[in-house]
Amino acid sequence: MNPKFERFFSVLIAIIVLGIVIYAFGYYSFKLEHLPLSIATPVRAIWSTLLVLIGIVGSFFLVRDSFRVLRRNLFRK
């Protein structure tokens, strides 16, 4: 397999695994029901923000790598 595609797929898998781990930790292992609402709401907001930031950063890197590979393949001499 091409090393560029190996890197692309390894980054993709790492982002997916990291997202699943953060999601699982935030919503299943850290139960918020027993906390007061004044504490649980900011914790939920922080976890949601982290998930969105990871999604944005991961999407940026994936799109950047995809365009880089596409540009190399299209403009090859």
C-alpha positions in Angstrom: 0.0 0.0 0.0 1.1 3.6 -0.7 2.7 5.2 2.4 0.6 8.3 1.9 -2.6 6.3 2.0 -1.3 4.4 5.1 -0.8 7.7 6.9 -4.2 8.9 5.8 -6.0 5.8 7.0 -4.0 5.7 10.3 -4.9 9.4 11.0 -8.5 8.6 10.1 -8.6 5.5 12.5 -6.9 7.5 15.2 -9.4 10.3 15.0 -12.3 7.9 15.1 -10.9 5.9 18.0 -10.2 9.1 20.0 -13.7 10.4 19.3 -15.2 7.1 20.5 -13.1 7.1 23.7 -14.0 10.7 24.6 -17.6 10.1 23.8 -17.7 6.9 25.9 -15.8 8.6 28.8 -17.9 11.6 28.8 -21.3 10.0 28.6 -21.0 6.5 30.1 -18.2 6.2 32.6 -18.8 9.7 34.1 -22.4 9.7 35.2 -23.8 13.2 35.5 -27.2 12.3 37.0 -26.0 12.4 40.6 -24.4 15.8 40.3 -26.2 19.1 40.8 -27.4 20.8 37.7 -25.0 23.8 38.2 -22.1 21.4 37.9 -23.5 18.9 35.3 -24.4 21.6 32.7 -20.9 23.1 32.4 -19.4 19.6 32.3 -21.7 18.6 29.4 -20.9 21.8 27.6 -17.1 21.2 28.0 -17.4 17.6 26.6 -19.6 18.8 23.7 -17.1 21.5 22.9 -14.2 19.1 23.0 -16.0 16.7 20.7 -16.8 19.5 18.2 -13.2 20.7 18.3 -11.8 17.2 17.7 -14.3 16.9 14.8 -13.2 20.2 13.2 -9.5 19.6 13.6 -9.8 16.0 12.3 -11.9 17.1 9.4 -9.4 19.8 8.5 -6.5 17.4 8.5 -8.4 14.8 6.5 -9.5 17.3 3.9 -6.0 18.8 3.7 -4.4 15.4 3.1 -7.1 14.4 0.6 -6.6 17.6 -1.4 -2.8 17.1 -1.3 -3.1 13.6 -2.7 -5.6 14.7 -5.3 -3.5 17.6 -6.4 -0.5 15.4 -6.8 -2.4 12.9 -8.9 -4.1 15.5 -11.1 -1.1 17.6 -11.8 1.5 14.9 -12.3 3.9 15.6 -15.2 
